[in-house]
Amino acid sequence: MNRASLLTIAAGFVLAATAYSADAPKLEVVRTAGSGPWSKAATWEGGKLPVAGSNVLIRTGHQVVYDVDADTPIRSVHIGGRLIFDPTRDTKLVVGLVKIQPGEIVADEGFDCDAHAPDAVSLKDMPVLEVGSAEKPIPFGKKAIIRLIAIEGTNKESWPAIVCCGGRMDFHGAPMNRTWVKFGAAAAVGDKKITLAEPVTGWKVGDMIILTPADANYNKTDITEERRIVALDGTKITLDKPLERVHFGTGDFRSEVANLSRNVVVESANPEGERGHTMYHRNSAGSISYAEFRHLGKKNVLGRYSLHFHLCGDTMRGSSVVGASIWDSHNRWVTIHGTNYLLVRDCVGYKSVGHGYFMEDGTEVYNVLDRNLAVGCVRGNRLPKQVLPFDGNEGAGFWWACSLNTFTRNVAAANALYGFRFEATQSSSFKLDLPVLQPNGKREKVDIRTLPFVRFEDNEVHSNYGLYGINLGEGVNRVGPDAKHPFIVRNTKIWNVHYGFRPQVPSLLVENMTIQSAYGVYHPNFDNHVYRNLTIMRTNTEPFNRGHDDLSIQYGRVTVDGLTFDGIRSGGMPLIQISDDNPNGAADTHMRNVKTINWTAASKAQAIVNLGGGPRPQPKTEKGVPIYLHDWFGAGRHAMVVSIRSPEYKAAPDKFRSESPLTGDESRVAEVKDIPFPELLQPVDDLPPATIVTSVVRQADGKLLVRGTSSDNGTIKKVNVNGQEAKSTATNYSSWEIVIADASTVSAHAEDEKGNVESMKHVVSMK
């Protein structure tokens, strides 16, 4: 959204809620006298209602129902008891600070709670901010707004804010079956009607939607279109303005339509001024579903993000962010910092300065990021005193330094530099041996570069206006997991970006990847890499790059089983480039089932296998890097292709010959036999599943309805809840549920088909 649009949206906020001046007479703290509605004088000591500039304390044991729709700016609300937003009416709270923390201290500072984190308290004593509950969200047709307003004289790096320090903070709006979907038909410039791929519920006339681009617009911003819904009929949507760009809606590559509007909203009063932020601290509780967080995040300020889980460890296991809309952020969307076992699902992130979905310090494990949309991250600055010094905050839809997490069904589109980026750089001043939670519950120092994914599957990236689709392992310096625990990347689509897939890690298994971009597999660290069913389409140059690009060096073996080149357009480049240097003598590449579609060599350089362009210093090693195409000449008759600069060719040039289009001007082939196709990786599943109980609801009959999610690097056999097996409601127990008898505690754990049993059970107290 441009500046003019933001000012238009913000104008009503600013006129209705001008920042409270610290020069006004200082007011005493307004304390509750007991439980009751916010609007009733009897709820407050002395019968005095909170007024503009009040510091409000909801005392321990008191429950206040917030039942007003007011533009009066409250200076601060300190919740030691319970503040519940009335779901039967429209409500609005304009406030500088909301703090949820046990006790009755009213203070402007002290809400960086990791310095004085309260001990966990029982459910009955836990302070609560509840804007809808998971069981009873703010219903369709009603609206609840918290508007964070700047207060003069307060710390601008911390205020305005909502901060949960050992309390429960819940935001739950009217649910949707989908917050974003794919296009169901192509849309052209000038169209005012679009078709969705599936029906949606919970969307309504007036909602703000975004439509992701289809084309690649390198170095061009604002390529995502914003519109309002003026009519909605099944899968048909009528827009308020005609489209200005093309959006794909057929075939394997399709644009997305996402809804940003929710009926529970946390926002900054003046997006052009001091913005607000939200934080959960350790020993807190609560979840978010179908809520909107807009115009939040403090630019260039560490720890002041739109939605921030700060050093929670596993104390917030069971919390989730589902169906949220986080947009126009000046500092990231969802930051998971030193926090484990968090579920982030079906969220829409749109426009962020810096990274979007972000794991901050490299110790975060067993988090699940599932079916989220990341659109429009732009380059930010390094933040002062940031934990990981190597992070340039350059605008990745998804960014992490520790991979032992689950990434499934996510899409990154129209981001500044990266769709997905795993980065971990060790230096003399910073070591990557960090304390990481183990499956047995202990913390041990581990080189985080060696930790594989729990799961990375069904992810997609497209239409970045920056450089990369997926950059896997920037800065790891060839350190990674072993052959038994490789990185596994499955069912991936990368299209209309510049550099498609940049795999910097060793020990990598890629299955079912399709790349349509300017470059295909680019700047790879070919060392124990296995590719199965890889399709590269319509690249302009370097479809399958040599090791480390212009360094032209390969450190290990590579196998490719099933490689299809479709409609390659790079007139001066080969389909497969040969690496020059083989420093340890063990490097070679083995391929089979290689085929070309809609391709004819346009020059002697554009062969199937050749050297390629760019800087090419003379080879420095005693061995070159041969490429074997198994069964190329028939069963058991293999092609060994080498560079004419390689020691192998120079030692016996008569052994090799030219054969177009397999070889080009700088490559030659020899027929060889008795070359086995290597098995490089031996993945073993010795990692137990990770389980999160996301909700426990006591039903009218007294029984408990328990829901959750489990993730694993393999196939989950069962989820056990209080001794009973839960029912899987989505693939591989990614969602499950069960009804059990009433109990004081609920204990859940999973077991996979390899017999790995989760020892760190998720135990939920009902007291």
C-alpha positions in Angstrom: 0.0 0.0 0.0 1.4 3.5 -0.9 1.7 6.4 1.5 -1.5 8.1 0.2 -3.5 5.0 0.9 -2.1 4.6 4.4 -2.9 8.3 5.2 -6.4 7.8 3.9 -7.0 4.8 6.2 -5.3 6.5 9.1 -7.1 9.8 8.9 -10.2 8.7 10.7 -8.1 7.1 13.4 -6.0 10.2 14.1 -9.0 12.6 14.1 -10.9 10.4 16.5 -7.9 9.6 18.8 -5.3 12.3 19.1 -2.3 11.3 21.2 -2.8 12.1 24.9 -0.5 14.8 26.1 1.7 14.2 29.1 1.3 18.0 29.8 -2.3 17.3 30.9 -3.0 17.0 34.6 -1.8 13.7 35.8 -4.6 11.4 36.8 -4.6 8.8 39.5 -4.8 5.1 38.8 -8.4 4.1 38.3 -8.9 0.7 40.0 -11.7 -1.8 39.9 -13.9 -2.1 42.9 -15.2 -5.5 41.8 -16.3 -7.4 38.7 -18.7 -5.8 36.2 -19.1 -4.0 32.9 -16.5 -1.4 32.0 -19.3 1.1 31.4 -20.8 0.9 34.9 -19.7 3.2 37.6 -20.1 0.5 40.2 -17.3 -1.5 38.7 -14.7 1.2 39.7 -13.5 2.5 43.0 -15.3 5.7 44.0 -17.7 5.2 41.1 -15.3 7.0 38.7 -15.2 5.6 35.2 -11.9 5.7 33.3 -11.5 8.9 31.2 -9.0 10.2 28.7 -5.4 9.7 30.0 -6.4 7.3 32.8 -4.1 4.6 34.0 -6.4 1.6 34.7 -5.9 -1.3 36.9 -8.1 -4.4 36.8 -7.3 -5.9 40.1 -6.6 -9.6 40.9 -9.8 -11.6 41.1 -11.9 -9.0 39.3 -13.5 -9.6 35.9 -14.4 -6.6 33.7 -16.5 -6.9 30.6 -15.3 -4.3 28.0 -18.6 -3.2 26.5 -17.9 0.2 25.0 -17.0 1.5 21.5 -15.0 4.6 22.5 -12.5 6.9 20.9 -11.4 8.2 24.3 -7.6 7.4 24.6 -6.8 5.5 27.8 -3.2 5.9 28.8 -2.7 2.4 30.0 -4.6 -0.7 31.1 -2.9 -3.1 33.6 -4.6 -6.4 33.9 -4.1 -8.4 37.1 -7.6 -9.9 36.8 -9.6 -10.4 33.7 -10.7 -8.1 30.8 -13.2 -9.7 28.5 -14.5 -8.0 25.4 -18.2 -8.2 25.1 -18.9 -10.4 22.0 -22.5 -9.2 21.7 -21.7 -5.6 20.6 -19.1 -3.6 18.7 -16.2 -2.6 20.9 -13.2 -0.4 20.6 -10.4 0.4 23.0 -8.0 3.2 22.2 -4.9 2.8 24.5 -1.2 3.4 24.9 -0.3 0.3 26.8 -2.0 -2.9 27.7 -0.1 -5.1 30.1 -1.3 -8.5 31.2 0.7 -9.6 34.3 0.0 -11.1 37.7 -0.1 -8.6 40.5 -1.2 -5.0 40.8 1.9 -3.0 39.8 1.1 -0.1 37.5 4.3 1.1 35.8 5.3 2.5 32.4 8.3 0.3 32.1 9.2 -3.2 33.1 7.4 -5.0 30.3 10.5 -6.5 28.8 9.5 -9.4 31.0 12.4 -11.8 30.3 14.3 -9.7 32.9 11.7 -10.4 35.6 9.6 -13.1 34.2 6.8 -14.1 36.6 6.6 -17.8 37.6 3.7 -19.7 36.1 0.4 -19.3 37.9 -2.6 -21.5 38.0 -5.4 -21.1 35.4 -7.7 -19.6 38.0 -5.2 -16.9 39.1 -3.9 -16.1 35.6 -4.6 -12.6 34.4 -6.5 -12.5 31.1 -7.1 -10.3 28.1 -9.8 -12.0 26.1 -11.0 -10.6 22.8 -13.1 -13.5 21.9 -12.3 -17.1 22.8 -11.5 -20.1 20.7 -14.9 -21.6 21.8 -16.8 -18.3 21.4 -15.0 -16.0 19.0 -16.3 -12.5 18.3 -19.2 -13.4 16.0 -19.7 -12.5 12.4 -21.4 -9.1 12.2 -19.7 -7.7 15.4 -16.3 -6.0 15.6 -13.7 -5.6 18.3 -10.8 -3.2 17.9 -7.8 -2.3 20.0 -6.2 0.8 18.7 -2.7 1.5 20.0 -2.0 5.2 20.3 1.2 7.1 21.0 1.4 8.8 24.4 3.6 11.8 24.7 6.4 11.4 27.3 6.6 7.7 27.1 9.4 5.6 25.7 8.9 5.6 21.9 10.9 2.4 21.5 8.4 0.5 23.7 5.1 2.3 23.6 2.4 1.8 22.4 2.1 -1.9 23.0 0.2 -4.9 24.2 2.4 -7.1 26.4 1.6 -10.4 28.0 3.8 -11.3 30.9 2.7 -14.5 32.4 -1.0 -14.0 31.6 -3.4 -15.2 29.0 -3.9 -13.2 25.9 -6.5 -14.3 23.3 -7.7 -12.8 20.1 -10.4 -14.7 18.2 -12.5 -13.4 15.3 -15.2 -15.0 13.2 -13.7 -18.0 11.5 -13.1 -18.6 7.8 -12.8 -21.9 6.0 -9.8 -20.4 4.1 -8.0 -17.1 4.5 -6.4 -17.4 1.1 -7.0 -19.5 -2.0 -5.6 -20.0 -5.5 -7.2 -18.4 -8.5 -9.7 -20.7 -10.2 -9.4 -19.1 -13.6 -7.0 -16.7 -15.3 -7.6 -13.0 -14.8 -6.6 -10.4 -17.4 -5.9 -6.7 -17.2 -9.2 -4.8 -17.0 -11.2 -7.6 -15.4 -13.4 -6.7 -12.4 -14.6 -10.3 -11.8 -12.4 -13.1 -10.6 -12.9 -16.8 -9.9 -11.5 -18.6 -6.9 -10.4 -22.2 -7.0 -12.7 -23.1 -4.1 -15.6 -21.6 -2.2 -14.9 -19.5 0.8 -16.9 -18.9 4.0 -16.5 -15.9 6.3 -15.6 -13.5 3.4 -17.9 -10.6 2.9 -18.6 -7.5 0.9 -16.3 -4.7 1.8 -13.4 -6.9 2.8 -9.9 -5.9 1.6 -8.2 -8.6 -0.5 -4.9 -8.9 -2.2 -4.2 -10.6 -5.5 -0.6 -11.9 -5.9 1.2 -11.3 -9.2 2.1 -14.0 -11.8 4.9 -12.3 -13.7 8.4 -11.7 -12.5 9.2 -8.1 -12.1 12.8 -7.9 -11.1 13.5 -4.9 -8.9 9.9 -3.6 -9.2 7.9 -3.1 -6.0 4.1 -2.8 -5.5 3.3 -5.7 -7.9 0.6 -7.1 -5.6 -2.9 -5.6 -6.2 -5.2 -4.5 -3.5 -9.0 -4.5 -4.0 -12.3 -4.5 -2.1 -15.0 -7.0 -2.5 -18.2 -5.5 -3.9 -20.1 -8.7 -4.6 -19.5 -12.4 -3.7 -21.3 -15.4 -5.1 -19.7 -18.8 -4.4 -16.4 -18.8 -6.1 -17.1 -15.5 -8.0 -15.9 -12.2 -6.6 -16.6 -8.7 -8.1 -13.9 -6.1 -7.4 -14.2 -2.4 -6.7 -11.6 -1.6 -9.5 -10.4 -3.3 -12.6 -7.2 -5.3 -12.5 -4.0 -3.8 -13.7 -2.0 -7.0 -13.9 -2.3 -10.5 -15.2 -3.0 -13.3 -12.6 -2.6 -17.0 -13.5 -5.5 -19.3 -12.7 -4.9 -22.5 -14.7 -2.4 -25.3 -14.7 0.3 -25.8 -12.1 1.3 -22.2 -11.6 -1.5 -20.0 -10.1 -1.7 -16.7 -8.3 -3.4 -16.3 -4.9 -6.3 -14.3 -3.5 -6.0 -13.5 0.2 -8.4 -11.8 2.6 -6.9 -9.2 4.9 -10.1 -8.2 6.8 -11.0 -9.6 10.2 -13.6 -8.5 12.8 -11.0 -8.6 15.6 -8.4 -5.9 14.9 -5.2 -4.7 16.6 -3.9 -1.6 14.9 -1.8 1.5 15.3 -3.8 4.8 15.6 -1.4 6.6 13.3 0.5 4.4 10.9 2.6 7.3 9.8 3.7 8.1 13.4 4.6 5.9 16.4 3.5 2.4 15.7 2.5 -0.2 18.2 3.6 -3.8 18.8 2.5 -7.0 20.6 4.5 -9.4 22.7 4.0 -12.7 24.5 6.6 -13.6 27.2 7.4 -17.0 28.9 4.8 -18.6 31.1 2.1 -16.8 29.1 -0.8 -18.5 27.4 -3.4 -17.8 24.8 -3.9 -18.1 21.1 -4.9 -16.1 18.1 -7.4 -17.1 15.4 -8.9 -15.0 12.5 -7.6 -11.7 14.0 -6.1 -8.8 12.0 -2.8 -7.0 13.1 -2.3 -4.0 10.9 0.1 -1.0 10.7 2.2 -2.4 13.6 5.9 -2.9 14.2 8.6 -0.3 15.0 11.0 0.2 12.2 14.6 -0.5 13.0 13.9 -1.4 16.7 14.9 -4.8 18.0 12.1 -6.8 19.6 9.3 -4.6 18.6 7.4 -6.6 16.1 3.8 -7.0 14.9 3.4 -10.3 16.7 6.2 -11.5 18.9 6.7 -14.6 20.9 9.7 -13.6 23.1 11.9 -16.2 24.8 9.0 -18.4 25.7 10.9 -21.7 25.5 8.3 -24.4 25.6 6.2 -22.7 28.3 3.7 -21.7 25.6 3.4 -25.1 24.0 -0.2 -25.3 22.9 -0.5 -21.7 21.7 -1.2 -21.1 18.0 -1.7 -18.4 15.5 -4.3 -19.5 13.0 -6.0 -17.6 10.2 -4.5 -14.2 11.2 -3.9 -11.3 8.9 -0.7 -9.4 9.6 -0.1 -6.6 7.1 1.6 -3.3 6.6 4.2 -4.1 9.2 7.3 -1.9 9.8 9.1 -4.8 11.5 8.2 -8.4 10.5 4.9 -10.3 10.9 5.3 -13.2 13.2 8.6 -13.4 15.2 9.3 -16.7 17.0 12.2 -15.9 19.3 13.6 -18.6 21.6 10.2 -20.3 21.4 9.3 -23.9 20.6 6.2 -25.9 19.8 4.3 -23.0 18.3 1.7 -23.6 15.5 1.3 -20.9 12.8 -1.3 -21.9 10.2 -3.3 -20.4 7.4 -2.1 -16.9 8.1 -1.7 -14.1 5.6 1.4 -11.8 5.8 1.4 -8.8 3.5 4.0 -6.0 3.4 6.8 -6.2 5.9 10.0 -4.2 6.4 12.5 -7.0 6.8 11.6 -10.7 7.0 8.1 -11.9 7.4 7.7 -15.2 9.3 11.0 -15.1 11.3 12.8 -17.3 13.8 15.2 -15.0 15.6 18.0 -16.6 17.5 18.7 -20.1 16.0 17.5 -22.2 18.9 13.8 -22.4 17.9 12.7 -26.1 17.3 9.5 -28.1 16.7 7.5 -25.1 15.5 5.0 -25.7 12.7 4.5 -23.2 9.9 1.7 -24.7 7.8 -0.2 -23.2 4.8 0.8 -19.6 5.4 1.1 -16.9 2.7 4.0 -14.5 2.6 3.6 -11.5 0.3 5.7 -8.3 -0.1 8.6 -8.4 2.3 11.0 -5.6 1.5 14.6 -5.0 2.5 15.2 -3.6 6.0 18.3 -2.7 8.1 20.2 -4.9 10.5 18.7 -4.3 13.9 20.9 -3.0 16.7 22.1 -5.7 19.1 20.4 -8.4 17.1 21.2 -12.0 18.3 22.5 -13.3 15.0 25.0 -10.9 13.5 25.0 -12.4 10.0 21.3 -11.7 9.3 21.0 -8.8 6.9 17.2 -8.5 7.3 16.9 -8.3 3.6 13.3 -9.3 3.1 12.6 -13.1 3.1 9.1 -14.4 3.3 10.3 -17.1 5.6 13.7 -16.9 7.4 15.3 -19.2 9.9 18.7 -20.3 11.3 17.7 -23.6 12.8 15.9 -26.0 10.5 14.5 -28.5 13.1 11.0 -27.2 12.4 8.1 -28.0 10.1 7.4 -26.0 6.9 4.5 -27.3 4.9 2.1 -25.9 2.3 3.5 -22.4 2.5 3.6 -19.9 -0.4 5.9 -16.9 -0.7 5.2 -14.4 -3.4 6.4 -11.0 -4.5 9.0 -10.6 -1.9 12.1 -8.4 -2.1 15.0 -10.8 -2.1 14.0 -14.3 -0.9 11.0 -16.5 -0.7 12.6 -18.9 1.8 16.0 -18.5 3.4 18.0 -20.7 5.8 21.1 -18.9 6.9 23.8 -19.7 9.5 27.2 -18.2 9.4 29.9 -18.9 12.0 32.7 -16.4 12.6 35.5 -15.8 15.1 33.2 -13.6 17.1 30.1 -15.8 16.9 29.8 -19.5 17.3 26.8 -21.6 16.1 27.0 -24.2 18.9 23.8 -23.2 20.6 21.6 -24.7 23.3 18.9 -26.6 21.5 16.0 -28.5 23.1 16.4 -32.2 22.5 13.5 -34.8 22.1 14.2 -36.0 25.7 13.6 -32.5 27.1 17.2 -31.6 27.8 19.1 -28.8 26.2 22.4 -29.5 24.6 24.8 -27.4 22.6 24.6 -28.3 18.9 26.0 -26.8 15.8 22.6 -25.7 14.4 23.9 -26.1 10.8 23.8 -29.9 11.3 20.1 -30.1 12.2 17.8 -31.2 9.4 14.1 -30.3 8.9 11.4 -32.1 10.7 9.5 -31.6 7.5 9.8 -29.3 4.4 7.1 -30.3 2.0 4.6 -28.8 -0.5 6.0 -25.3 -0.4 5.9 -22.8 -3.2 7.6 -19.5 -4.2 6.9 -17.2 -7.1 7.0 -13.8 -8.6 9.7 -12.4 -6.4 10.9 -9.0 -7.5 14.2 -9.7 -5.8 16.8 -12.5 -6.5 16.0 -15.8 -4.9 13.3 -18.4 -4.7 14.7 -20.7 -2.1 18.2 -20.1 -0.6 19.0 -23.1 1.5 22.0 -22.7 3.7 23.6 -19.3 3.0 26.8 -19.0 4.9 27.0 -22.6 6.3 30.4 -23.1 4.7 29.7 -26.6 3.6 28.7 -27.8 7.1 25.4 -29.7 7.4 23.7 -32.9 8.5 25.1 -36.3 7.8 24.0 -38.8 5.2 21.6 -40.5 7.7 19.8 -37.3 8.5 19.9 -35.2 5.4 17.8 -32.1 4.5 14.7 -33.4 2.7 12.8 -31.1 0.4 9.7 -32.5 -1.2 7.0 -31.4 -3.7 8.3 -27.9 -4.3 7.3 -25.3 -6.9 9.5 -22.3 -7.8 8.4 -20.1 -10.6 9.0 -16.7 -12.1 11.8 -15.7 -9.9 15.5 -14.9 -10.8 17.6 -17.6 -9.1 15.3 -20.6 -8.5 17.0 -22.9 -6.0 20.3 -22.2 -4.3 21.3 -25.2 -2.2 24.3 -24.4 -0.2 24.0 -27.3 2.3 25.6 -30.8 2.0 23.5 -33.9 2.4 20.4 -32.9 0.6 17.5 -35.0 -0.8 15.2 -33.2 -3.2 12.1 -35.0 -4.5 9.5 -33.6 -7.0 10.7 -30.1 -7.6 9.6 -27.9 -10.5 11.6 -24.7 -11.3 10.5 -22.1 -13.9 12.8 -19.1 -13.5 15.7 -17.3 -15.0 18.2 -19.7 -13.4 17.4 -23.2 -12.2 19.6 -25.0 -9.7 22.0 -22.1 -9.0 25.4 -21.8 -7.2 25.0 -25.3 -5.6 27.2 -26.9 -3.0 27.2 -30.3 -4.7 28.1 -32.7 -1.9 26.0 -35.7 -1.2 23.1 -34.2 -3.1 20.3 -36.4 -4.4 17.6 -35.2 -6.8 14.6 -37.2 -7.9 12.1 -36.1 -10.4 13.4 -32.5 -11.0 11.8 -30.4 -13.8 13.4 -27.2 -15.0 11.4 -25.1 -17.4 11.9 -22.1 -19.6 15.1 -20.8 -17.9 17.0 -18.0 -19.6 20.4 -19.2 -18.5 22.1 -21.9 -16.5 19.4 -24.5 -15.9 21.6 -26.9 -13.9 24.6 -24.9 -12.7 28.1 -26.1 -11.9 29.3 -26.3 -8.3 29.5 -22.9 -6.7 28.9 -21.2 -10.0 32.0 -19.3 -11.2 34.2 -21.1 -8.6 33.4 -24.2 -10.6 34.2 -26.5 -7.8 32.5 -29.7 -6.6 33.3 -31.3 -3.3 31.3 -34.5 -3.4 28.9 -36.8 -5.4 25.6 -35.9 -6.9 22.9 -38.2 -8.2 19.9 -37.1 -10.3 17.2 -39.6 -11.1 14.6 -38.1 -13.4 15.6 -34.7 -14.9 13.4 -33.0 -17.4 14.3 -29.8 -19.3 11.2 -28.2 -20.8 11.3 -25.3 -23.2 14.8 -24.1 -22.2 15.5 -20.7 -23.8 19.2 -20.1 -22.9 20.8 -19.8 -26.3 24.4 -19.6 -25.1 24.4 -22.0 -22.1 24.3 -25.8 -21.8 21.5 -27.5 -19.9 24.0 -29.1 -17.5 27.3 -27.4 -16.6 30.5 -29.2 -15.8 32.4 -28.3 -12.7 36.2 -27.9 -13.2 37.8 -28.7 -9.8 37.6 -31.8 -7.7 39.6 -30.9 -4.5 39.2 -34.2 -2.7 39.1 -36.4 -5.8 35.7 -37.9 -4.8 33.4 -35.6 -6.8 31.4 -36.9 -9.7 27.8 -36.6 -11.0 25.5 -39.4 -12.0 22.2 -38.9 -13.9 19.6 -41.1 -15.4 16.3 -40.6 -17.1 17.3 -37.2 -18.5 15.1 -35.9 -21.2 14.4 -32.6 -23.1 11.1 -31.2 -24.2 10.6 -28.4 -26.7 14.3 -27.8 -27.0 16.9 -27.7 -29.8 20.5 -26.7 -29.3 20.8 -23.2 -30.7 24.7 -23.1 -30.8 27.7 -25.3 -30.1 27.8 -23.9 -26.6 24.2 -24.9 -25.9 24.7 -28.6 -25.6 23.0 -30.8 -23.0 26.4 -31.0 -21.1 29.1 -28.4 -21.5 31.3 -26.0 -19.6 29.1 -22.9 -19.7 30.1 -19.2 -19.6 31.4 -16.8 -17.0 34.9 -16.6 -15.4 36.7 -19.9 -15.8 40.2 -20.2 -14.3 42.2 -23.2 -15.4 41.4 -26.3 -13.4 43.7 -26.8 -10.4 43.0 -30.3 -9.3 44.4 -33.7 -10.4 40.9 -34.9 -11.2 38.1 -33.3 -13.0 34.4 -33.9 -12.3 32.9 -36.3 -14.9 29.2 -36.4 -15.5 27.7 -39.9 -16.1 24.4 -40.3 -17.9 23.4 -43.8 -17.1 21.9 -45.9 -19.9 22.2 -43.0 -22.3 23.2 -45.3 -25.2 21.0 -48.2 -24.1 20.7 -50.5 -21.1 24.1 -50.7 -19.3 25.7 -48.3 -21.8 26.6 -45.1 -20.1 27.8 -41.8 -21.3 30.8 -40.3 -19.5 31.0 -36.6 -20.3 34.1 -34.5 -19.4 35.4 -31.0 -20.1 38.2 -30.7 -22.7 40.1 -28.9 -20.0 39.9 -31.8 -17.6 42.8 -34.1 -16.7 40.8 -37.1 -17.9 40.4 -35.7 -21.4 44.0 -34.4 -21.6 45.3 -37.8 -20.6 43.4 -39.7 -23.2 41.7 -37.4 -25.8 41.3 -40.3 -28.3 39.0 -42.0 -25.8 36.4 -39.3 -26.2 34.3 -37.9 -29.0 31.9 -35.1 -29.9 28.3 -36.0 -30.1 25.7 -33.3 -30.6 23.5 -32.3 -28.8 24.9 -34.2 -25.8 28.3 -32.5 -26.0 29.2 -29.0 -27.1 32.3 -27.0 -28.1 34.1 -27.7 -24.7 32.9 -31.2 -23.8 33.4 -34.7 -25.0 31.8 -38.1 -24.3 33.0 -41.7 -24.0 30.9 -44.8 -23.7 31.5 -46.7 -20.4 30.1 -49.7 -18.7 30.1 -51.2 -15.2 29.4 -47.9 -13.5 26.9 -48.4 -10.7 24.4 -45.7 -9.9 25.4 -44.6 -6.4 23.2 -44.6 -3.4 24.5 -41.5 -1.5 22.1 -41.1 1.3 20.8 -43.6 3.9 18.1 -41.6 5.7 17.0 -43.1 9.0 14.1 -42.0 11.0 15.2 -41.9 14.6 13.4 -38.6 15.4 10.2 -38.9 17.4 7.2 -36.8 16.4 6.3 -33.5 18.0 2.8 -32.9 19.3 0.9 -29.7 20.2 -2.4 -29.8 22.0 -4.1 -26.7 20.5 -7.4 -26.7 22.4 -9.3 -28.6 25.1 -13.0 -27.8 25.4 -15.3 -29.1 28.1 -18.5 -30.0 26.4 -22.0 -29.8 27.8 -21.9 -33.5 28.7 -18.7 -32.9 30.8 -16.4 -34.7 28.4 -13.4 -33.0 26.9 -12.9 -32.4 23.2 -9.2 -32.3 22.6 -7.7 -31.1 19.3 -4.1 -30.8 18.2 -1.4 -31.1 15.6 1.6 -33.5 15.3 4.5 -33.4 12.9 7.2 -35.9 12.0 9.9 -36.5 9.4 8.1 -39.8 8.5 4.7 -41.3 8.9 2.9 -41.0 12.2 1.3 -44.2 13.3 -0.9 -42.8 16.1 -1.5 -40.0 18.6 -2.3 -41.1 22.1 -4.4 -38.8 24.4 -4.9 -40.0 28.0 -4.5 -43.6 26.8 -6.8 -43.4 23.8 -6.1 -43.0 20.1 -7.0 -39.7 18.5 -8.6 -39.5 15.1 -6.6 -37.9 12.3 -8.5 -35.2 10.6 -5.8 -34.1 8.1 -2.8 -35.7 6.4 -0.4 -37.5 8.7 -2.1 -36.2 11.9 -1.3 -32.6 11.0 -4.7 -32.1 12.6 -6.4 -34.5 15.0 -9.1 -34.7 17.6 -10.6 -36.9 20.3 -13.4 -36.8 22.9 -12.2 -38.1 26.3 -13.6 -38.3 29.8 -13.2 -35.4 32.1 -9.8 -35.2 33.6 -7.6 -32.9 35.7 -4.8 -33.2 33.1 -4.6 -34.0 29.4 -1.5 -35.8 28.2 -0.8 -36.3 24.4 2.0 -37.8 22.5 2.6 -39.5 19.1 4.4 -42.5 17.8 5.6 -42.9 14.2 5.7 -46.0 12.0 9.4 -46.6 12.8 8.6 -47.0 16.4 9.9 -43.6 17.6 7.8 -42.6 20.6 7.6 -39.0 21.7 8.9 -38.8 25.3 8.2 -35.1 25.8 4.5 -35.5 26.1 2.3 -32.4 26.0 0.6 -32.2 29.3 -2.2 -29.7 29.8 -3.5 -28.9 33.3 -7.2 -28.3 33.6 -6.9 -26.7 37.0 
